[in-house]
Amino acid sequence: MDLLHIVIERNLALVERILRGLSGGEDTPEPVSRTGLAARFAAGYALNVIPADEYAAGHIPGALNATLAQLEELLPSLAPDVEIVA
């Protein structure tokens, strides 16, 4: 269990660094609960940023799919005043 705890801590730190880099110096995205996600999705877009095969295996109904490489192409087609939950 101690080893598992160490692995988790290291990976969470890596995810935090990646999110800071992606946010361009702004606040990093916050985790969202299942209930919170449902409420936000009802008022905006749900975006699964995963490979197409994973999306095909299972996703939130109505969620859009794009890889990180496809985001630049997709974002201009979304309403700018609507929240995106990724």
C-alpha positions as CSV (number, residue, x, y, z in Angstrom):
1,M,0.0,0.0,0.0
2,D,2.9,2.4,0.7
3,L,4.3,1.8,-2.7
4,L,0.9,2.4,-4.3
5,H,0.6,5.7,-2.3
6,I,4.0,6.8,-3.7
7,V,3.0,6.0,-7.3
8,I,-0.2,7.9,-6.9
9,E,1.5,10.9,-5.4
10,R,4.0,11.0,-8.2
11,N,1.4,10.7,-11.0
12,L,-0.8,13.4,-9.4
13,A,2.1,15.8,-9.3
14,L,2.8,15.1,-13.0
15,V,-0.9,15.7,-13.9
16,E,-0.8,19.0,-12.0
17,R,2.3,20.1,-13.9
18,I,0.7,19.2,-17.2
19,L,-2.5,21.1,-16.3
20,R,-0.4,24.2,-15.3
21,G,1.4,24.0,-18.6
22,L,-1.9,23.7,-20.6
23,S,-3.6,26.5,-18.7
24,G,-1.0,29.1,-19.9
25,G,-0.4,30.4,-16.4
26,E,-4.1,30.7,-15.5
27,D,-5.7,28.7,-12.8
28,T,-5.6,25.0,-13.5
29,P,-8.9,23.2,-14.1
30,E,-10.6,21.9,-11.0
31,P,-11.9,18.4,-10.5
32,V,-15.7,18.1,-10.9
33,S,-18.0,15.6,-9.1
34,R,-20.4,13.5,-11.1
35,T,-23.3,15.6,-10.0
36,G,-21.4,18.8,-10.7
37,L,-20.5,17.5,-14.1
38,A,-24.1,16.7,-15.0
39,A,-25.2,20.2,-14.0
40,R,-22.4,21.8,-16.1
41,F,-23.0,19.5,-19.0
42,A,-26.7,20.5,-19.1
43,A,-25.6,24.2,-19.5
44,G,-22.6,23.7,-21.8
45,Y,-20.4,21.2,-23.7
46,A,-18.9,18.0,-22.4
47,L,-15.7,17.2,-24.2
48,N,-13.9,13.9,-24.0
49,V,-10.3,14.5,-24.8
50,I,-9.5,10.8,-25.5
51,P,-8.6,8.6,-28.5
52,A,-11.5,7.7,-30.7
53,D,-11.3,4.0,-29.8
54,E,-11.7,4.8,-26.0
55,Y,-14.6,7.2,-26.9
56,A,-16.3,4.4,-28.9
57,A,-15.9,2.0,-25.9
58,G,-17.8,4.4,-23.6
59,H,-18.5,8.1,-23.0
60,I,-21.0,10.5,-21.6
61,P,-24.0,10.6,-23.9
62,G,-23.9,13.7,-26.1
63,A,-20.2,14.4,-25.3
64,L,-18.0,15.6,-28.1
65,N,-14.8,13.8,-28.8
66,A,-11.4,15.2,-29.7
67,T,-7.8,14.4,-29.1
68,L,-5.5,17.2,-27.9
69,A,-4.2,17.6,-31.4
70,Q,-7.8,18.2,-32.7
71,L,-8.8,20.8,-30.1
72,E,-7.5,23.8,-32.1
73,E,-9.7,22.6,-35.0
74,L,-12.8,22.0,-32.9
75,L,-12.9,25.0,-30.5
76,P,-13.8,27.7,-33.1
77,S,-17.0,25.8,-33.9
78,L,-18.2,26.0,-30.2
79,A,-20.2,28.9,-28.8
80,P,-17.6,31.2,-27.1
81,D,-19.9,32.0,-24.1
82,V,-20.7,28.4,-23.2
83,E,-18.6,26.5,-20.6
84,I,-16.6,23.5,-21.8
85,V,-16.1,20.7,-19.4
86,A,-13.3,18.4,-20.5
